[in-house]
């Protein structure tokens, strides 16, 4: 069934945003040529992990003639083998017999908890106590930076299959991070003058109408200590209309101008995972309007197997971004959550891809850093593999750290060709990594993980 035919089921007006959810999966995946059994397995995966897309993604980004192998299709549509077969088969059986929503969600819940729904201790990073009560939806991991999760911004125009914040979108309240109390946020920031940057994130804050976004941004403009306000968003990829033709697009740009007029940097932290997301002319129009409003756009994305695990893809993407006036910022390593086993690229291969792409672009694109793991102690960068004192080792450093004294200091890990995350690595030439305590660090990290899972259960 085409998207136009689906519109008969989902009435629309004009060119308004139209979302598609798991209830549309059977029709959409049949368009990709999947068999009935494959479509059932995809629906089972979507019972555990979230699915949402829109007509712009379906008609402007996906090459349906190449689906289901098309990279953008794989970026937004669940794959039948994203989760272990022993998890997918029972849920598929429940769907096949028409089980109740309660049965399906109970089965999905048990799988979700095994998928490490909050990697790097994210839930524990919520400010635990400020004044008389906790301040959920506000994270303060690094001294100079605070993250704010706006309550109305905890969804996206479309979901990425690799998303490390998938737990925000599956309807389980205990897994969510959100706030709508900017009075208390401002009080917290005032009490912490070391904070110079606020990152408004989600979900995607640009899913909010500008009137709502304004309620989160304007109070920050009064804080002299703040140098920058960042907004994490995938909207330039998934709904560039947000900055061009949406009813409040002009108002959003006026808000960006207000930030600049207040003497602060407005940085849009744009997620571009594949060069094709940059190709539609509408994207260039949106970028031009944002930059003319005084905002800077920095780009980042994870390295994802079967979607962008090729140096040529990254090189092309960075070069296009540079031509459009964007600033390449980060290549991330797929986080240890959700379907990591399906999408992860070994660290040794990640370092090779980054090196080959980095060496093929001009110095103006070499603002990018990576491959970087956003782990519990901070952002750990894999610089590469070297021979040191007769040992083959990973050379690493911290781009950002909870302990600022560790930033930029090189350290080493034993070479492991299969390692995909920091927890897979063992220290080389030392009994512990610089960020680990003198007590048993492995037991401590395991205990922290168990506590997070218990809190979410």
C-alpha positions as CSV (number, residue, x, y, z in Angstrom):
1,X,0.0,0.0,0.0
2,X,1.4,3.4,-0.9
3,X,1.6,6.4,1.4
4,X,-1.1,8.1,-0.6
5,X,-3.4,5.1,0.0
6,X,-2.6,5.2,3.7
7,X,-3.7,8.8,3.8
8,X,-7.2,7.5,3.2
9,X,-6.9,5.8,6.6
10,X,-5.2,8.8,8.2
11,X,-7.0,11.9,7.0
12,X,-4.8,14.9,6.4
13,X,-5.1,18.6,5.5
14,X,-2.8,20.3,3.1
15,X,0.9,19.6,3.7
16,X,0.7,19.1,7.5
17,X,3.0,16.7,9.3
18,X,1.7,13.1,9.2
19,X,3.1,10.4,11.5
20,X,3.0,6.7,11.0
21,X,3.2,4.3,13.9
22,X,3.4,0.5,14.5
23,X,-0.2,0.1,13.4
24,X,0.9,1.0,9.9
25,X,3.9,-1.4,9.8
26,X,2.2,-4.3,8.0
27,X,1.2,-2.1,5.1
28,X,4.5,-0.2,4.9
29,X,6.7,-3.3,5.2
30,X,4.7,-5.0,2.5
31,X,5.8,-2.1,0.2
32,X,9.4,-3.2,0.9
33,X,8.5,-6.7,-0.3
34,X,8.6,-8.5,3.0
35,X,6.7,-11.8,3.4
36,X,3.9,-12.2,5.9
37,X,6.2,-14.1,8.3
38,X,8.8,-11.3,8.0
39,X,6.2,-8.6,8.6
40,X,5.0,-10.4,11.7
41,X,8.5,-10.6,13.1
42,X,9.0,-6.9,12.4
43,X,5.8,-6.1,14.3
44,X,7.1,-8.2,17.2
45,X,10.3,-6.1,17.3
46,X,8.2,-3.0,17.2
47,X,6.3,-4.2,20.3
48,X,9.6,-3.9,22.2
49,X,11.3,-1.0,20.5
50,X,9.5,2.1,19.2
51,X,8.6,2.8,15.6
52,X,7.5,6.2,14.2
53,X,8.1,7.8,10.8
54,X,6.4,10.4,8.5
55,X,5.6,11.0,4.9
56,X,8.6,13.1,4.2
57,X,10.9,10.3,5.3
58,X,8.9,7.8,3.3
59,X,8.7,9.7,0.1
60,X,11.8,12.0,0.1
61,X,14.5,9.8,1.7
62,X,13.8,6.1,1.3
63,X,14.7,4.4,-2.0
64,X,11.9,1.9,-2.1
65,X,13.4,0.1,-5.1
66,X,16.3,-0.9,-2.8
67,X,14.2,-1.7,0.3
68,X,14.6,-3.5,2.7
69,X,18.4,-3.0,2.2
70,X,18.2,0.7,1.6
71,X,20.1,2.5,4.4
72,X,17.4,5.0,5.2
73,X,14.8,2.2,5.3
74,X,17.1,0.4,7.8
75,X,17.5,3.6,9.7
76,X,13.8,4.0,10.5
77,X,12.2,0.6,10.0
78,X,12.7,-2.3,12.6
79,X,14.5,-5.3,11.3
80,X,13.2,-8.8,12.1
81,X,16.6,-9.9,13.5
82,X,17.4,-6.8,15.5
83,X,16.5,-8.7,18.7
84,X,17.4,-12.3,19.6
85,X,15.1,-14.9,18.0
86,X,14.2,-16.2,21.5
87,X,12.7,-12.8,22.3
88,X,11.0,-12.2,19.0
89,X,9.3,-15.6,18.5
90,X,7.1,-15.6,21.6
91,X,5.9,-12.0,20.9
92,X,5.2,-12.9,17.3
93,X,3.2,-15.9,18.5
94,X,1.2,-13.5,20.8
95,X,0.5,-11.2,17.9
96,X,-0.5,-14.1,15.6
97,X,-3.2,-15.3,18.1
98,X,-4.5,-11.8,18.8
99,X,-3.3,-11.5,22.4
100,X,-4.4,-8.6,24.5
101,X,-2.4,-5.4,24.7
102,X,-1.7,-6.2,28.4
103,X,-0.1,-9.6,27.4
104,X,2.0,-8.0,24.7
105,X,3.2,-5.2,26.9
106,X,4.1,-7.6,29.7
107,X,6.2,-9.7,27.3
108,X,7.8,-6.5,25.9
109,X,8.6,-5.1,29.3
110,X,10.7,-8.1,30.3
111,X,12.7,-7.9,27.1
112,X,13.2,-4.1,27.5
113,X,14.8,-4.5,30.9
114,X,17.4,-6.8,29.4
115,X,18.3,-4.2,26.8
116,X,19.9,-1.8,29.3
117,X,17.3,0.9,28.8
118,X,19.4,3.6,30.4
119,X,23.1,3.2,29.3
120,X,25.8,5.1,31.1
121,X,23.7,5.5,34.2
122,X,21.4,8.1,32.5
123,X,18.5,7.7,34.9
124,X,20.9,8.1,37.9
125,X,22.2,11.3,36.3
126,X,19.0,13.1,37.0
127,X,19.7,15.8,39.6
128,X,18.9,13.7,42.7
129,X,18.0,16.5,45.1
130,X,17.7,20.3,44.8
131,X,15.9,22.0,47.5
132,X,13.1,19.9,49.1
133,X,12.5,17.5,46.1
134,X,14.4,15.8,43.3
135,X,14.6,17.6,40.0
136,X,13.9,14.9,37.3
137,X,14.6,15.6,33.7
138,X,17.7,17.7,34.5
139,X,21.1,16.1,34.2
140,X,24.4,17.5,35.3
141,X,27.2,15.1,34.2
142,X,30.0,17.6,33.4
143,X,30.7,20.7,35.5
144,X,30.0,23.2,32.7
145,X,27.1,21.5,31.0
146,X,23.5,20.8,32.1
147,X,21.0,18.8,30.0
148,X,17.3,19.7,30.1
149,X,14.7,17.2,28.9
150,X,11.5,19.2,28.1
151,X,8.3,17.3,28.9
152,X,6.7,18.2,25.6
153,X,9.8,17.3,23.6
154,X,10.1,13.6,24.4
155,X,9.2,12.3,21.0
156,X,10.6,12.8,17.5
157,X,9.4,13.4,13.9
158,X,10.7,9.9,13.3
159,X,12.6,7.3,15.3
160,X,16.0,5.9,14.4
161,X,16.3,2.2,14.8
162,X,19.6,2.6,16.7
163,X,18.4,5.3,19.1
164,X,20.0,5.0,22.5
165,X,17.1,6.9,24.1
166,X,14.5,4.5,22.8
167,X,13.3,3.9,26.4
168,X,11.9,7.5,26.4
169,X,9.4,6.5,23.7
170,X,7.9,3.1,24.7
171,X,5.3,4.3,27.2
172,X,6.8,3.1,30.4
173,X,6.7,6.1,32.8
174,X,9.6,4.8,35.0
175,X,12.0,4.9,32.1
176,X,11.3,8.6,31.1
177,X,13.3,11.7,31.8
178,X,11.4,15.0,31.6
179,X,10.7,18.3,33.2
180,X,8.4,21.3,32.7
181,X,9.5,23.3,35.7
182,X,11.8,26.0,34.3
183,X,11.6,28.0,37.5
184,X,13.4,25.3,39.4
185,X,15.8,24.7,36.5
186,X,16.8,28.4,36.6
187,X,17.2,28.2,40.3
188,X,19.5,25.2,39.9
189,X,21.6,26.9,37.3
190,X,21.8,30.1,39.5
191,X,23.1,27.9,42.3
192,X,25.7,26.4,40.0
193,X,27.6,29.3,38.4
194,X,30.1,26.8,36.9
195,X,27.4,25.9,34.3
196,X,28.0,27.8,31.1
197,X,26.1,25.7,28.6
198,X,22.6,24.2,28.6
199,X,21.6,21.4,26.2
200,X,17.9,21.1,25.5
201,X,17.4,17.6,24.4
202,X,15.0,14.7,24.2
203,X,13.5,13.1,22.2
204,X,13.6,16.1,19.9
205,X,12.8,19.6,21.3
206,X,12.0,20.8,17.8
207,X,8.9,18.6,17.8
208,X,7.5,21.2,20.1
209,X,5.6,24.2,18.8
210,X,7.6,27.4,19.0
211,X,5.4,28.8,21.7
212,X,6.2,25.8,23.9
213,X,9.9,25.9,23.0
214,X,10.0,29.5,23.9
215,X,8.9,28.7,27.5
216,X,12.1,26.7,27.9
217,X,14.5,29.0,26.1
218,X,13.5,32.5,27.2
219,X,14.2,32.0,30.9
220,X,17.7,31.0,30.1
221,X,18.4,34.3,28.3
222,X,18.4,36.1,31.7
223,X,21.3,34.1,33.1
224,X,24.5,36.0,32.6
225,X,26.6,32.9,33.3
226,X,25.3,31.0,30.2
227,X,27.5,31.3,27.1
228,X,25.6,28.9,24.9
229,X,22.2,27.2,24.5
230,X,22.2,24.0,22.5
231,X,19.3,22.1,21.0
232,X,19.7,18.5,20.0
233,X,17.6,17.7,17.0
234,X,17.1,15.3,14.0
235,X,14.5,17.6,12.5
236,X,16.7,18.8,9.7
237,X,16.9,15.2,8.5
238,X,13.3,14.1,9.2
239,X,11.2,17.2,8.9
240,X,13.1,20.3,7.5
241,X,9.7,21.9,7.0
242,X,10.0,22.8,10.7
243,X,12.2,25.7,9.6
244,X,10.7,26.5,6.2
245,X,7.0,26.0,5.8
246,X,5.5,25.0,9.2
247,X,3.0,27.6,10.5
248,X,5.5,28.7,13.2
249,X,8.7,28.3,11.3
250,X,9.3,32.1,11.2
251,X,8.6,32.3,14.9
252,X,11.2,29.6,15.6
253,X,13.8,31.6,13.6
254,X,12.9,34.7,15.5
255,X,13.5,32.9,18.8
256,X,16.9,31.9,17.5
257,X,17.6,35.6,16.7
258,X,16.6,36.4,20.3
259,X,19.2,34.1,21.6
260,X,21.9,35.7,19.5
261,X,20.7,39.2,20.5
262,X,21.0,38.2,24.2
263,X,24.7,37.6,23.5
264,X,24.6,33.8,23.6
265,X,25.4,31.2,21.1
266,X,22.5,29.1,19.8
267,X,23.9,25.8,18.5
268,X,21.7,23.4,16.7
269,X,23.2,19.9,17.3
270,X,21.9,18.3,14.2
271,X,21.9,14.5,13.7
272,X,22.8,13.4,10.1
273,X,23.4,9.7,9.8
274,X,23.7,9.4,6.0
275,X,24.5,11.7,3.1
276,X,21.1,11.2,1.6
277,X,19.5,13.1,4.4
278,X,21.4,16.2,3.2
279,X,20.3,15.9,-0.5
280,X,16.7,17.3,-0.7
281,X,16.7,21.0,-1.6
282,X,14.4,21.7,1.3
283,X,17.2,20.8,3.7
284,X,19.5,23.5,2.2
285,X,16.7,26.0,2.5
286,X,16.2,25.1,6.1
287,X,19.9,25.3,6.8
288,X,20.2,28.7,5.1
289,X,17.3,30.1,7.2
290,X,18.7,28.8,10.5
291,X,22.2,30.3,9.8
292,X,20.7,33.6,8.8
293,X,19.0,33.7,12.2
294,X,22.5,33.7,13.8
295,X,22.6,30.0,14.9
296,X,25.5,27.6,14.3
297,X,24.7,24.0,13.2
298,X,27.1,21.3,14.4
299,X,26.6,17.7,13.1
300,X,26.9,14.4,14.8
301,X,25.8,10.8,14.4
302,X,26.8,7.3,15.5
303,X,28.6,4.7,13.4
304,X,26.0,2.1,12.5
305,X,26.5,-1.2,10.9
306,X,24.6,-1.7,7.7
307,X,23.7,2.0,7.5
308,X,26.9,4.1,7.4
309,X,29.8,1.8,8.3
310,X,31.9,2.9,5.3
311,X,34.6,5.7,5.3
312,X,33.4,6.9,1.9
313,X,29.9,7.6,3.4
314,X,31.4,9.7,6.2
315,X,33.8,11.5,4.0
316,X,31.0,12.4,1.6
317,X,28.7,13.5,4.4
318,X,31.3,15.8,6.0
319,X,32.1,17.4,2.7
320,X,28.5,18.1,1.9
321,X,28.0,19.5,5.4
322,X,31.0,21.8,5.0
323,X,29.6,23.1,1.7
324,X,26.3,23.8,3.4
325,X,28.0,25.8,6.2
326,X,27.7,23.1,8.9
327,X,30.4,22.2,11.4
328,X,31.2,18.4,11.7
329,X,31.4,17.6,15.4
330,X,31.2,14.0,16.5
331,X,31.3,10.4,15.2
332,X,29.8,8.3,18.0
333,X,30.1,4.6,18.8
334,X,26.8,2.9,19.1
335,X,25.8,2.8,22.8
336,X,25.4,-0.3,24.9
337,X,21.6,-0.3,24.8
338,X,18.8,-1.7,22.7
339,X,19.9,-3.6,19.6
340,X,23.6,-2.8,20.1
341,X,24.6,-6.3,19.1
342,X,22.9,-5.7,15.7
343,X,24.2,-2.3,14.9
344,X,27.5,-2.1,16.7
345,X,30.8,-1.9,14.8
346,X,34.0,-3.2,16.5
347,X,36.1,-0.4,18.0
348,X,39.1,-1.4,15.8
349,X,37.0,-1.1,12.7
350,X,35.4,2.1,13.9
351,X,38.9,3.7,14.4
352,X,39.9,2.6,10.8
353,X,36.7,4.1,9.3
354,X,37.2,7.4,11.2
355,X,40.9,7.6,10.2
356,X,40.2,6.9,6.5
357,X,37.3,9.4,6.3
358,X,39.2,12.0,8.3
359,X,42.3,11.7,6.1
360,X,40.2,12.3,3.0
361,X,38.7,15.7,3.9
362,X,40.2,19.1,4.2
363,X,41.3,20.7,7.4
364,X,38.0,22.6,7.6
365,X,36.1,19.4,8.1
366,X,38.6,18.1,10.7
367,X,36.6,19.8,13.5
368,X,35.0,16.3,13.9
369,X,36.1,14.1,16.7
370,X,35.7,10.3,17.2
371,X,35.0,7.6,17.3
372,X,33.7,8.6,20.7
373,X,31.9,6.5,23.4
374,X,29.5,8.4,25.6
375,X,30.1,6.2,28.6
376,X,29.6,6.6,32.4
377,X,32.9,8.4,33.1
378,X,32.7,10.6,30.0
379,X,33.3,10.7,26.3
380,X,36.1,8.2,25.5
381,X,37.8,8.6,22.1
382,X,39.5,5.7,20.4
383,X,42.5,7.2,18.7
384,X,43.6,3.9,17.1
385,X,45.8,0.8,17.6
386,X,49.5,1.0,18.3
387,X,52.4,-1.3,19.3
388,X,53.7,-0.2,22.7
389,X,56.3,-2.1,24.7
390,X,55.7,-5.1,22.6
391,X,52.0,-5.1,23.1
392,X,49.2,-4.3,20.6
393,X,47.0,-1.8,22.4
394,X,44.1,0.7,21.9
395,X,45.2,4.3,22.4
396,X,42.4,6.3,24.0
397,X,41.8,9.7,25.6
398,X,38.8,11.5,27.1
399,X,37.3,14.3,25.2
400,X,35.0,15.1,28.1
401,X,35.0,13.7,31.6
402,X,33.2,13.9,34.9
403,X,36.6,14.6,36.4
404,X,38.0,17.4,34.2
405,X,41.6,16.6,35.2
406,X,41.3,13.5,33.0
407,X,40.4,15.3,29.8
408,X,43.0,14.9,27.0
409,X,45.2,12.4,28.9
410,X,46.1,9.4,26.8
411,X,45.7,5.9,28.2
412,X,45.8,2.4,26.9
413,X,43.6,-0.7,26.7
414,X,44.6,-4.2,25.7
415,X,43.8,-4.9,22.1
416,X,40.5,-6.9,21.5
417,X,39.4,-7.2,17.9
418,X,35.8,-8.0,19.1
419,X,35.4,-5.1,21.6
420,X,32.5,-2.8,20.8
421,X,32.2,-0.8,24.0
422,X,34.3,0.5,26.9
423,X,33.1,-2.3,29.2
424,X,34.7,-4.8,26.8
425,X,38.1,-3.4,27.3
426,X,40.8,-4.2,29.9
427,X,43.5,-1.7,31.0
428,X,47.0,-2.1,29.6
429,X,50.2,-1.3,31.6
430,X,48.0,-0.6,34.7
431,X,45.5,-2.4,36.9
432,X,42.8,0.1,36.2
433,X,41.7,2.8,33.9
434,X,42.3,6.4,35.0
435,X,38.6,7.0,35.6
436,X,38.2,3.9,37.8
437,X,38.4,3.9,41.6
438,X,40.9,1.9,43.5
439,X,38.2,-0.5,44.7
440,X,37.2,-3.2,42.2
441,X,35.9,-1.1,39.3
442,X,34.3,-4.0,37.4
443,X,32.2,-5.0,40.4
444,X,31.3,-1.4,41.1
445,X,30.1,-0.8,37.5
446,X,28.1,-4.0,37.6
447,X,26.5,-3.0,40.8
448,X,25.5,0.4,39.4
449,X,23.9,-1.3,36.4
450,X,21.9,-3.7,38.6
451,X,20.7,-0.8,40.7
452,X,19.4,1.0,37.6
453,X,17.6,-2.1,36.3
454,X,16.0,-2.7,39.7
455,X,14.9,0.9,39.9
456,X,13.3,0.6,36.4
457,X,11.5,-2.7,37.2
